[in-house]
Amino acid sequence: MPVRYQVEHRTICQGWINCWTSYDQYGNPSPTLFDTREQAKEELSEYLAESMYYFQTGTLDSPESRDNYRISAVEVAEQQTLF
């Protein structure tokens, strides 16, 4: 099975979960997965930088902590065309 990568957020009740969502052309949600660890790391870094910006401009009370996030590998079943 192919390996993809996801950014997980640590929650109090559920532990580590992938709470990032992508939407297809019809608006259907699915967990955000990345082809490489580097892509996931870059997306997380951009998110944390944006969080820091909003903290510095007074929009957020506190910035997000990198300690609350991790990148993990997940195996994804290959989709087969039936027709």
Buried (B, 14 or more C-beta within 10 A) or exposed (E): EEEBBBBBBEEEEEEBEBBBEEEEEEEEEEBBBBEEBEBBBEBBEEBBEEBEEEBEEEEBEEBBEEEEBBBEEBEEEEEEEEE
